[in-house]
């Protein structure tokens, strides 16, 4: 279009008035096109869009949010974006938010500082968001005392129940029930546990599930060993367990530690699964290790993210109450479990 020079003001932004002038329409028509509203002919819409493209016009979303009361954005605060569970959950959150026309505004908190829900909320409330999701694998120091920001629907990704906020998580306790049912069905009673770090919420629920499963069968648990989620820490635990002649199975709190356990047992001359069965959690090795043979538990982490978005966006609707949503896992049977030796 001719005569489009001087389209930008002093700030470099293109005004709606300038788009209207170049397209030969009213500012109201430009506004209707920018907001995707009807009652604009296709020819007019085409001319306005062409003018917007030529001038580099961007809609004023701040003004739009003032009129609508919404930013069409969900806030996500988390502490370790590289953690396997977080990566897949983020994918679920992005997909669910995108399906309803929302963006996701993300802030990664410093893991070196104590986990605080109040601090996470403070970081997020200054951003243009309609709702907030906080992912927490550690228990926040202010968890029970935390009060969400008024008017800001807040969902917590954790197994812990909260009196004021909905919580969403994979069933970390139920995953242990699956593992223990599977191992005991194969005749195992001397089942050792390699737990995750002390203070980790997921690890504590997985350990509790292991203990309760043994107690329900009248079996006294041997105190678990602990790792830091890495294969090296699993190897150290496996080397110690290899000296336990009565043990017939190991339940490791994640797949990386389970792989370390398997390697240590084999280096010590203990066969897997003929001598010792091993089970992990997460099903995180696919695509990393060829022909994965580890029996494990798979969480629907994408669904975890989707449910979090659904609850967050509905949080300010009338009648909404805090509730705990636990998403059932599935057992993935492979080649690392056999019947307990006689």
Secondary structure, 3 states (H helix, E strand, C coil): CCCCCCCECCCCCECHHHHHHHHCCCHHHHHHHHCCCCCCCHHHHHHHHHHHHHHCCCCCHHHHHHHHCCCCEEEEEECCCCCHHHHHHHHHHHHHHHHCCCEEEEEECCCCCCCCHHHHHHHHHCCCCCEEEEECCECCCCCCCCCCCCCCEEEEECCCCCCCCEEEEECHHHHHHHHHHHHHHCCCCCEEEEECCCCEHHHHHHHHHHHHHHHHCCCCCCCCEECCCCHHHHHHHHHHHCCCCCCCEEEECCHHHHHHHHHHHHHCCCCCCCCCEEECCCCCCCCCCCCCCCEEEECCHHHHHHHHHHHHHHCCCCCCCCCEEEECCEEECCCCCCCCCC
